Amino acid sequence: MKKLGFGCMRLPVLGESKDFMSAEDIDLAQFCQMVDRFMERGFTYFDTSYVYHNGKSEVFLKEALVKRYPRESFLLADKLPTFSITRPEQVSAIFEEQLERWEDPSPGYVLS
């Protein structure tokens, strides 16, 4: 495995947003091109987090990668925002929300 990861903290956005971290209008077409180029070059590791782009990073990564490539062709890390957790019960609630974002209704899909 090649050792370069694709971090999805700052994705291409539509418009003139100055705050890329919180911008939610992600340019899906450009992001798909970036993912394709990364995969074509033999890289397979992607990294995102619950908080990137106000939670939209996970949603758009699902569209650009998970729905377009076989699950066995990439590695995906999704971080839990421990820095913003103030109560123990938040851990399960946030984790469950993350799992829901990755769910795919197609038969045979396995989240691993």
N, C-alpha and C positions, 0 to 999 in steps of 0.2 A: 504494500500500500504506500502510495506517495504521502508525504508528510506535510502537506499544506492543507489547511482547512478553509472553508468558505464561511466566514462569519456574517451573520445576517442582522447585525446591529444597525447598520446604515444602508438601507436599500435605496435604489433610485426612486425618486418621487416625481409626481406630476406637479406642475406649477412652480411657484417660487418660494417654497417653504424654506425657511432659514434653519429650522430646528428638525433635522433629519431623524433624530431619535424618536420624536413624538409624532412626526408626520404620518398620517394614515392613508394618504392618496399615493399608494405605491404604483409605479409604472410596471405593470405585470408583463407587458411585452418585452421591455428591456431586461427585466429580471429573468425572464425565461431564457433570453439570449445569453445572459451571463451564466446561468446554470448550465445550459447546453455546452457552452465553451469550456467551462470547468470540467464537466464530465467527459467531453471529447478528448481533453488533455490527460485523462486518466486519474483525475482527482475524485475522491468519493466522500470526503468528510465534510459535513455541514453542521453549523452551530447556530442555535437561536436561543431565545429566552422568552419567558412569559411576558416580560415588560417591554421588549423591543417594539418600537412603533405602536405603542399603546396596545400591545397584544396582536397587532396585525401582521407582524413578522411570521408568526406561526401559521396564520391563515394563508398568507401569500406563498410561504415556502411549501405548504401542502399543494397549492395550485401549480407552482413552478417545478417542483421536484417529485413529490410523493405521488401525485396523480399522473405524472408523465413518464416515470421511470420504474422499472421493476424494483420491488422492495429490497431484494438481495444485492442490488447494484450500488447501494450507498449506505453510509453510516450517518446517523443523525443524533445530535445531542441537543436536548432542550432543558435549559436550566430553570430551576425553581428559584424565585427571588427571595432568598433567605434574608436579605438586608431589609426587606419591607414587612416581614412577618413579625407581628407583635403578640400574637396569641397562638398557642399550640393548635387549636382547631382550624386555623387558617391553612395549615400545611395540607391537610386532606382536601379542603375545599379548592384550593388553587391547583393541587395535583389532579383532582377530578376534572376541573375545567380544562386543564391542559390535555388530558386524555380525550375529552369530548371534542376538542379542536382537531385532533388527529384522526378521529374515527372516520372510517370510510364504509359506507353501506354496501359496497360491492361484496359478493360472496367470496369467501376464501381469503380475504385480506386479514393479515395478522399483524398487529402492532407489536414490535419487539425492540 
